[in-house]
């Protein structure tokens, strides 16, 4: 898996980290990420998906409902959130690769309250894998890698490859949370 530490420490830009990555690399990295998440929930059961695990650092400033800003996230919530973000990055990357100028977000997230079983979590991860990999098939043989934009002030330009791995970076930022929630929910059960 990619090490996003240099980007988080601002030693490299996402564009620099993306340099030299091929479509095959993006496919491999996507499969590694989804497989890692599936591994973290391999022993989870339905009881773990909405288990009330305390999260003192909870702060979802982008929550659509103001009442949800400080709620602790469940395992199901984190999985639908991280997959939606990576799928958005994959969709935007496909557009950039095709030469389409950035025109805004492209986000759709399954309501986390509706994800109540571990089968739904696994299905969501597999669906996300399928969607992300399919987005790479939309790239032209010669992608428009000069087509870029700055997604957030101060992070530098993102081209198609950087935008795609930006989704993997978001996944990576939630891996510890997924592992902790799955582990603590199993402990709560026993």
Residue, then its C-alpha position, 0 to 999 in steps of 0.5 A: x500500500x502507498x505510504x501517505x506519511x510524506x503527504x500528511x507531513x507536507x514533505x510531498x504533494x499528492x501529485x508528487x506521490x502519484x508520479x509514475x503510478x500506472x493504471x495497473x498500480x491503481x488497480x493493485x492499490x485499490x484491491x489492497x485497500x479493500x482487502x485490508x478493510x475486509x480483513x479488519x472486519x473478517x471476524x465481525x458480526x451483525x452485532x458489531x456494525x452499530x455497536x456503541x463504541x465511544x469516540x471522544x474525537x468524533x467531529x464530523x464538521x461536514x455532517x448534513x444533520x447538525x445533531x450528528x456532528x459529535x456522535x460516535x461513528x459506528x463501524x457501518x458509518x465509517x465504511x459507508x463514509x470512506x467508500x463514498x469518498x474514494x468513489x467520489x475521487x475515482x469518479x472525479x479522476x476519470x473525468x480529469x483523465x478524459x480532459x473534463x475540467x473540474x466542475x464540482x463534487x460527485x458524491x453519493x453516500x449510502x445512509x449509514x443508519x441503513x447499514x445494520x448487518x456485516x453482510x451489508x458492510x462487506x457488500x458495500x466494500x465489494x461494490x466500492x471495489x467494483x465501482x472504483x476499478x470500473x472507473x479506471x476503465x473509463x480512462x483514455x489510453x492517453x489520459x489528460x494528466x495536465x488537466x488538474x485543479x486544487x481541491x483544497x487550499x494549500x494542497x497543490x494541484x491534483x491531476x487524475x492520478x493524484x485525485x484517484x489516490x486521494x481517495x485511497x489516502x482518505x481510506x488510509x486515514x480511516x483504517x485505524x478507526x475501522x480496525x479499532x471499531x471492529x476490535x472493540x465491538x468484538x470485545x464488547x460482545x465477549 
